[in-house]
Amino acid sequence: MNLKTTPIFDNSYARLPQQFYSCQLPEAVSAPGLIRVNHALAGYLGFDPHWLESAAGVELIAGNYIPTGAQPLATAYAGHQFGGWNPQMGDGRAVLLGEVIATDGKRHDIQLKGSGRTAWSRNGDGRSPLGPVLREYIVSEAMAVLAVPTTRALAAATSGEWVRREERLPGAVLVRVARSHIRIGTFQYFASRQDHGALRALVEHVIQRHYPGAAQAENPVRAMLDGIVARQATLIARWQSLGFVHGVMNTDNILVSGETIDYGPCAFMDAFDAAAVFSSIDQSGRYAYRNQPHIAHWNLSMLAQALLPMLHEDHDQAISTGQAAIDVFPDLYMAAYQQEMRRKLGLTTEQKDDNALIQDLLELMQEHQTDFTLAFRRLSDLADPENSTANHVSSIFEFPAAFNPWLEHWRSRTGSEPQPAKARQLAMYSINPAFIPRNHLLEEAIAAAVSRQDFSDFHALADVLARPFEFDAERQRHALPPRPEQIVRQTFCGT
């Protein structure tokens, strides 16, 4: 592949009206140092990955160099944060360099996170500590490999400077990639100001960029809303099927593209707990694991409310139309969730008792504090009794005897499937990972980088998570649940 140093930028968001953003250069840093470049993603986007690793490329990653054609800006948005309304937020520590067209013709934002103050910083420094940058790099890329729609990490660099939080911490910058950074909160921003002209421009932009088929519908705005609702249903089902807890599902952190964004206080569960909360600021458990589908539904209702002036000129009809759009979310979500869970159990057909089979397993896991990831991986091992490979996770996990009646029920259910056992096992191995970004491993990697500038654990973890479905005993340290003293109970956003 012949790559230019950087791709050609084509910045459609910069062509929207001025109230959508502030023109904003990133603040230069004093001594940037490379952490990591995502070679595969760089090639897909049209960047020369080897150039990004050069001194000049690191200047771009850190925000000291603006590539030709980029038009840096910070976007405006609002949002409900833990249910409370904040009418003006915006990119307080991020700058959108611009957009590039990838090798498959799809448009992507290139954003610098931790790049300094903007018009929306609200007295903040606009910087990011090193820890949150490493966490977002690891988790977002793991999510991508796990087939979860997500923002991506193109590269990361240290800033050579300190940031002040509760203590003095080394700073860093992340290059984040997204299909767009348009949020539910972006619609709320203009709706709350009754700026119907801007709201219509935003609707037209989102339809063209993310839901082009909606333009031909009788009611394009309703069709766009239907598409957003459907993507959120699928996204949350993927989260739930992996034991992922987002931690901060504010409306400003929900992208209308259907991608996961904001990996601050997120975590993957170790022992299954439906009430799991990791975010240090979620004191009420609003964003607990079991609440994520409900919160997604609530967030979508806020989007429908913001879109009322666009849905129909008659207010009552607009309300009816918006309500109808969001009312389908629970059924869409449940259908997607049950499909994901059937796949995890090796089921390709649907039977009426499948939901009970799923729920009974989760109740057992809750009662026995069973590791979520390893339980499903061990089921994958058991799917083909003839396969006794040494790469089973039985060396580090086995079901307790209390699971035996359920396992017999599951074996009976899979026995009614048309798939041969070997094919079923291969399918289960392809969806049930052996490796996830475990909290204690993330914290170990972050601590080594922050305290000793040692990134070896970070790179090792990133390499393992690039192949999450390929278990082998040599890498089992990264599959093990934490020991009691290693359990991470709280995560932090880094702002």
C-alpha distance (Angstrom), angle and dihedral (degrees) to the residues before:
residue distance angle dihedral
M1 . . .
N2 3.78 . .
L3 3.77 108.2 .
K4 3.76 128.7 -174.3
T5 3.79 116.2 -139.0
T6 3.80 89.6 -100.2
P7 3.81 130.5 2.3
I8 3.79 124.0 -109.6
F9 3.79 111.5 -89.1
D10 3.81 120.7 -134.0
N11 3.78 109.4 -177.6
S12 3.79 112.1 -162.1
Y13 3.81 94.5 165.2
A14 3.81 90.2 57.8
R15 3.82 87.9 59.8
L16 3.80 91.6 62.7
P17 3.83 119.3 96.3
Q18 3.79 118.5 -68.4
Q19 3.82 94.9 -107.4
F20 3.81 89.0 69.2
Y21 3.80 93.8 72.2
S22 3.76 149.0 -9.7
C23 3.78 119.4 -113.2
Q24 3.77 102.4 -115.3
L25 3.77 136.1 173.8
P26 3.80 116.7 -152.4
E27 3.78 114.8 -110.2
A28 3.80 112.0 -106.8
V29 3.80 119.1 -117.3
S30 3.78 125.7 -141.2
A31 3.80 106.3 -125.9
P32 3.82 115.5 5.7
G33 3.79 119.1 -166.6
L34 3.79 128.0 -167.9
I35 3.80 118.7 -110.8
R36 3.80 102.8 171.1
V37 3.80 142.9 -29.8
N38 3.79 121.0 -149.5
H39 3.81 99.1 -132.7
A40 3.80 98.0 -171.3
L41 3.79 94.0 48.4
A42 3.80 91.6 44.5
G43 3.80 91.8 55.2
Y44 3.80 91.7 46.8
L45 3.80 90.7 53.3
G46 3.80 94.6 45.4
F47 3.81 99.7 -105.2
D48 3.79 121.0 133.1
P49 3.82 100.0 -121.1
H50 3.79 93.1 -157.5
W51 3.79 90.6 53.5
L52 3.81 89.5 50.6
E53 3.80 87.1 57.3
S54 3.80 91.4 53.1
A55 3.80 124.1 92.1
A56 3.82 90.1 -100.0
G57 3.79 91.9 48.8
V58 3.79 92.3 51.0
E59 3.80 88.0 54.2
L60 3.82 87.7 59.0
I61 3.81 92.9 46.6
A62 3.79 91.1 51.7
G63 3.81 94.7 45.9
N64 3.79 97.8 -109.5
Y65 3.82 93.8 113.6
I66 3.80 126.3 47.3
P67 3.83 113.1 -153.9
T68 3.79 120.4 -130.9
G69 3.78 111.8 -83.1
A70 3.79 96.4 18.9
Q71 3.80 116.2 128.5
P72 3.81 106.0 -164.6
L73 3.78 116.4 -146.4
A74 3.79 142.2 156.4
T75 3.79 115.4 -132.6
A76 3.80 127.6 -132.8
Y77 3.79 123.3 -129.3
A78 3.80 142.6 143.7
G79 3.78 131.7 -149.8
H80 3.76 153.9 173.7
Q81 3.80 108.3 -97.0
F82 3.81 112.5 -163.1
G83 3.80 86.2 -21.0
G84 3.81 95.1 -52.7
W85 3.80 119.3 115.6
N86 3.81 119.8 -117.7
P87 3.83 108.9 -177.0
Q88 3.81 98.1 -164.9
M89 3.78 126.3 34.2
G90 3.80 121.4 126.6
D91 3.80 133.1 158.1
G92 3.78 100.5 -31.0
R93 3.79 96.1 169.4
A94 3.79 104.9 13.8
V95 3.79 136.4 79.0
L96 3.79 123.7 -160.8
L97 3.80 105.6 -139.0
G98 3.79 91.7 -169.3
E99 3.78 142.6 -90.9
V100 3.78 132.9 -64.4
I101 3.78 132.5 -166.1
A102 3.79 110.5 -125.1
T103 3.79 125.8 -140.9
D104 3.82 90.7 -90.9
G105 3.81 92.5 53.4
K106 3.81 95.6 -104.9
R107 3.80 120.3 135.9
H108 3.82 120.2 -124.3
D109 3.80 135.9 -177.2
I110 3.80 118.7 -126.5
Q111 3.79 108.5 -152.7
L112 3.80 133.8 176.2
K113 3.80 113.0 -141.8
G114 3.80 117.6 -160.5
S115 3.80 92.3 21.9
G116 3.80 99.2 136.3
R117 3.78 141.7 -93.2
T118 3.79 123.0 -18.2
A119 3.78 135.4 179.3
W120 3.81 87.1 -87.0
S121 3.82 99.5 49.1
R122 3.83 94.6 107.7
N123 3.82 94.0 -148.9
G124 3.81 92.2 -43.9
D125 3.79 123.1 129.6
G126 3.82 94.4 -121.9
R127 3.78 90.9 -133.7
S128 3.79 132.1 120.3
P129 3.78 128.0 -139.7
L130 3.78 115.5 -125.2
G131 3.82 94.7 -109.7
P132 3.82 98.2 64.4
V133 3.82 90.7 46.4
L134 3.80 91.5 54.3
R135 3.82 91.3 45.0
E136 3.79 93.2 51.0
Y137 3.80 92.6 46.2
I138 3.80 92.7 51.7
V139 3.80 98.9 41.0
S140 3.80 98.9 41.1
E141 3.80 92.2 50.2
A142 3.80 91.4 45.6
M143 3.79 89.2 52.0
A144 3.80 90.7 51.6
V145 3.81 92.0 53.9
L146 3.83 88.7 46.6
A147 3.83 88.1 58.2
V148 3.80 95.4 -111.3
P149 3.83 114.2 142.9
T150 3.79 103.2 -112.6
T151 3.75 149.1 148.6
R152 3.79 111.0 -95.8
A153 3.79 138.2 -136.4
L154 3.78 114.6 -124.3
A155 3.80 97.3 175.4
A156 3.79 145.0 -28.2
A157 3.79 134.2 -148.4
T158 3.77 137.4 -178.2
S159 3.79 114.6 -116.8
G160 3.79 99.3 -143.5
E161 3.80 87.2 -127.8
W162 3.80 137.4 95.9
V163 3.78 128.0 -117.1
R164 3.78 124.3 -156.9
R165 3.79 120.1 -130.8
E166 3.81 121.1 135.9
E167 3.81 82.7 -36.2
R168 3.78 138.3 7.7
L169 3.82 109.6 -78.4
P170 3.82 135.1 178.3
G171 3.80 113.2 -101.2
A172 3.79 131.0 -130.8
V173 3.80 142.9 176.3
L174 3.80 127.4 -135.4
V175 3.79 124.7 -156.1
R176 3.81 103.0 -141.9
V177 3.79 124.5 -165.3
A178 3.82 125.1 -158.4
R179 3.78 138.6 162.1
S180 3.80 80.5 -118.5
H181 3.79 138.4 -33.5
I182 3.81 94.3 -128.5
R183 3.78 109.9 135.1
I184 3.77 138.4 -170.2
G185 3.78 82.4 -109.2
T186 3.82 90.0 60.2
F187 3.81 89.4 62.7
Q188 3.80 90.5 43.8
Y189 3.81 91.1 53.1
F190 3.79 93.7 61.9
A191 3.80 96.0 34.1
S192 3.81 91.5 55.3
R193 3.81 89.1 53.3
Q194 3.80 91.2 46.9
D195 3.81 87.1 -125.8
H196 3.78 94.5 155.1
G197 3.78 93.3 170.0
A198 3.80 91.6 58.5
L199 3.81 91.1 42.1
R200 3.79 90.8 54.9
A201 3.80 91.7 47.0
L202 3.81 89.1 51.5
V203 3.81 92.0 49.3
E204 3.79 91.4 50.8
H205 3.80 91.1 47.7
V206 3.82 93.7 50.0
I207 3.80 92.6 46.7
Q208 3.78 91.9 50.9
R209 3.80 93.7 44.2
H210 3.81 103.4 38.4
Y211 3.80 111.5 8.8
P212 3.82 107.3 31.4
G213 3.79 92.3 157.6
A214 3.80 89.4 64.0
A215 3.81 90.5 68.2
Q216 3.81 89.7 73.8
A217 3.81 95.0 49.8
E218 3.79 124.2 106.7
N219 3.82 87.8 -116.0
P220 3.81 106.8 24.7
V221 3.81 93.8 -174.4
R222 3.80 91.8 53.8
A223 3.80 90.0 46.8
M224 3.82 90.1 51.5
L225 3.80 90.3 49.4
D226 3.81 90.1 49.2
G227 3.79 89.1 53.4
I228 3.80 93.3 49.7
V229 3.81 91.3 48.6
A230 3.81 91.7 50.5
R231 3.80 93.6 49.0
Q232 3.80 92.1 49.3
A233 3.80 90.8 50.8
T234 3.80 90.7 53.6
L235 3.80 93.0 43.8
I236 3.80 96.0 51.7
A237 3.80 90.6 46.2
R238 3.82 88.8 56.4
W239 3.81 90.7 49.6
Q240 3.78 92.4 50.8
S241 3.79 93.4 47.0
L242 3.81 90.2 57.2
G243 3.79 98.4 42.4
F244 3.81 91.3 -113.6
V245 3.80 119.3 161.4
H246 3.79 113.0 -163.5
G247 3.78 95.7 -165.2
V248 3.80 101.4 -159.2
M249 3.80 111.2 48.7
N250 3.80 95.1 167.5
T251 3.80 115.6 153.9
D252 3.80 89.6 -109.9
N253 3.81 87.8 61.1
I254 3.81 96.2 54.0
L255 3.80 113.9 93.0
V256 3.80 117.5 -152.1
S257 3.81 88.2 -142.1
G258 3.81 87.6 70.8
E259 3.81 95.6 -115.0
T260 3.79 126.3 134.7
I261 3.80 112.7 -112.2
D262 3.82 136.2 178.6
Y263 3.79 113.1 41.6
G264 3.80 97.5 -170.9
P265 3.82 109.5 115.2
C266 3.80 94.9 11.1
A267 3.79 125.8 128.0
F268 3.79 143.7 172.0
M269 3.79 113.2 -124.6
D270 3.78 119.9 -114.4
A271 3.83 104.1 -170.6
F272 3.80 109.1 27.6
D273 3.79 113.9 -102.5
A274 3.80 120.1 161.8
A275 3.82 89.1 -157.2
A276 3.81 93.9 52.0
V277 3.82 114.7 148.8
F278 3.79 122.4 173.0
S279 3.80 105.3 166.1
S280 3.79 111.8 106.2
I281 3.81 90.2 -144.8
D282 3.82 97.9 49.5
Q283 3.77 96.8 88.8
S284 3.82 95.3 158.4
G285 3.80 97.2 47.4
R286 3.79 91.8 -118.3
Y287 3.80 91.0 148.6
A288 3.81 98.5 38.9
Y289 3.80 117.7 145.6
R290 3.81 94.1 -101.0
N291 3.82 92.0 48.6
Q292 3.81 97.3 54.5
P293 3.84 96.6 93.8
H294 3.82 91.0 48.4
I295 3.81 92.2 47.7
A296 3.80 91.3 49.2
H297 3.81 88.3 53.8
W298 3.81 90.8 48.9
N299 3.81 91.6 49.0
L300 3.80 90.7 51.3
S301 3.78 89.8 52.3
M302 3.81 87.6 56.8
L303 3.79 88.9 52.9
A304 3.81 91.7 49.9
Q305 3.79 89.3 50.3
A306 3.81 91.0 52.3
L307 3.81 90.2 50.1
L308 3.83 96.4 50.9
P309 3.84 95.0 105.1
M310 3.82 88.8 53.3
L311 3.81 98.8 42.8
H312 3.80 96.9 65.6
E313 3.79 137.5 -16.3
D314 3.81 89.7 -127.3
H315 3.81 108.4 75.0
D316 3.81 96.1 -146.4
Q317 3.79 91.4 48.2
A318 3.80 89.9 47.8
I319 3.81 90.4 54.2
S320 3.80 91.5 48.2
T321 3.80 91.5 48.9
G322 3.81 94.0 47.8
Q323 3.79 92.7 45.6
A324 3.77 91.7 51.4
A325 3.80 90.4 51.9
I326 3.80 95.9 52.9
D327 3.82 95.8 37.8
V328 3.80 90.3 73.7
F329 3.80 93.3 59.4
P330 3.84 98.1 89.7
D331 3.80 92.6 52.8
L332 3.81 92.7 43.5
Y333 3.78 90.9 49.1
M334 3.79 94.9 46.5
A335 3.79 92.2 48.9
A336 3.81 90.8 50.1
Y337 3.80 93.0 44.7
Q338 3.79 94.4 49.3
Q339 3.79 90.1 48.1
E340 3.81 90.6 52.2
M341 3.79 92.6 47.8
R342 3.80 93.6 46.6
R343 3.78 88.6 53.6
K344 3.81 89.8 50.5
L345 3.80 88.5 53.3
G346 3.80 92.9 47.8
L347 3.81 95.9 -108.4
T348 3.79 120.5 142.9
T349 3.81 97.1 172.0
E350 3.79 129.4 58.0
Q351 3.79 124.7 -121.5
K352 3.79 128.9 177.3
D353 3.82 95.1 -113.9
D354 3.81 95.6 51.1
N355 3.80 94.5 98.0
A356 3.80 90.2 53.8
L357 3.81 89.3 50.4
I358 3.81 89.8 53.1
Q359 3.79 95.0 45.7
D360 3.79 93.8 45.8
L361 3.80 89.7 54.9
L362 3.80 92.6 49.4
E363 3.80 91.1 48.8
L364 3.79 90.3 52.6
M365 3.79 90.5 47.9
Q366 3.80 90.7 50.0
E367 3.80 92.2 48.9
H368 3.80 94.8 47.9
Q369 3.82 96.9 35.6
T370 3.77 89.5 -122.1
D371 3.79 120.4 -174.7
F372 3.81 105.6 -103.6
T373 3.79 98.4 -148.6
L374 3.80 98.6 41.6
A375 3.81 93.2 45.8
F376 3.79 92.0 61.6
R377 3.79 91.8 40.3
R378 3.81 89.9 53.2
L379 3.81 89.7 50.6
S380 3.79 86.5 55.6
D381 3.80 88.9 55.0
L382 3.80 90.4 50.7
A383 3.80 94.5 48.3
D384 3.80 92.1 86.9
P385 3.82 112.4 38.2
E386 3.82 90.4 -170.0
N387 3.80 92.5 61.4
S388 3.80 109.8 82.7
T389 3.80 97.9 163.6
A390 3.79 117.8 165.9
N391 3.79 88.3 -123.5
H392 3.80 93.8 76.0
V393 3.80 114.3 123.0
S394 3.82 88.7 -128.6
S395 3.79 86.8 103.9
I396 3.82 88.9 69.3
F397 3.82 104.3 20.4
E398 3.77 138.7 32.2
F399 3.79 132.0 166.2
P400 3.80 115.1 -106.9
A401 3.80 118.2 -118.3
A402 3.80 91.1 -99.8
F403 3.82 88.1 73.5
N404 3.81 94.6 58.3
P405 3.83 97.5 94.7
W406 3.78 90.3 48.9
L407 3.80 91.5 47.3
E408 3.79 90.2 53.0
H409 3.80 89.8 51.4
W410 3.81 89.9 49.1
R411 3.81 92.6 49.3
S412 3.78 89.7 50.6
R413 3.82 90.4 50.0
T414 3.81 94.4 48.5
G415 3.79 88.4 47.1
S416 3.80 88.5 67.1
E417 3.80 91.4 56.5
P418 3.83 121.0 104.7
Q419 3.82 92.5 -134.3
P420 3.80 120.4 98.0
A421 3.81 112.9 -117.2
K422 3.81 93.7 -110.4
A423 3.81 92.9 53.4
R424 3.80 90.4 46.5
Q425 3.79 91.2 52.2
L426 3.79 93.3 49.5
A427 3.81 90.0 50.2
M428 3.81 91.2 49.8
Y429 3.79 92.2 48.1
S430 3.81 88.4 54.6
I431 3.80 93.6 57.2
N432 3.83 104.8 29.8
P433 3.81 108.4 70.0
A434 3.77 124.1 -149.1
F435 3.79 91.0 -156.8
I436 3.80 129.9 49.6
P437 3.82 130.4 163.1
R438 3.78 94.5 -85.7
N439 3.78 113.7 -156.5
H440 3.79 96.6 -126.2
L441 3.80 92.6 50.3
L442 3.78 91.2 49.5
E443 3.79 90.7 50.1
E444 3.80 91.6 48.2
A445 3.80 91.4 51.4
I446 3.80 92.3 46.1
A447 3.82 93.2 47.2
A448 3.80 92.1 51.7
A449 3.80 92.0 49.1
V450 3.80 95.2 45.0
S451 3.80 98.3 43.3
R452 3.81 101.9 33.6
Q453 3.81 105.7 14.8
D454 3.81 85.1 -118.7
F455 3.81 110.1 147.6
S456 3.81 97.4 172.7
D457 3.83 94.1 103.2
F458 3.80 90.0 47.7
H459 3.80 92.9 52.6
A460 3.81 92.8 43.7
L461 3.80 91.1 51.8
A462 3.81 92.2 47.2
D463 3.81 90.3 50.9
V464 3.81 93.7 49.6
L465 3.81 92.3 47.7
A466 3.79 90.9 52.4
R467 3.86 85.6 71.6
P468 3.82 102.9 34.4
F469 3.81 96.5 156.3
E470 3.83 96.7 53.2
F471 3.79 107.9 85.6
D472 3.78 121.6 -172.1
A473 3.77 130.9 161.9
E474 3.80 93.4 -117.4
R475 3.80 90.0 66.2
Q476 3.79 97.3 38.5
R477 3.82 93.7 114.9
H478 3.79 87.3 74.1
A479 3.81 91.5 51.9
L480 3.80 98.1 49.0
P481 3.81 119.2 105.2
P482 3.79 115.0 -120.4
R483 3.76 122.0 -86.0
P484 3.83 112.6 -118.3
E485 3.80 92.5 -94.8
Q486 3.83 90.7 49.8
I487 3.82 97.3 54.3
V488 3.80 112.6 123.1
R489 3.79 110.2 -148.0
Q490 3.80 101.0 173.0
T491 3.79 135.0 38.7
F492 3.80 128.5 -169.0
C493 3.78 136.1 -143.2
G494 3.82 98.4 -136.5
T495 3.80 97.4 -135.7
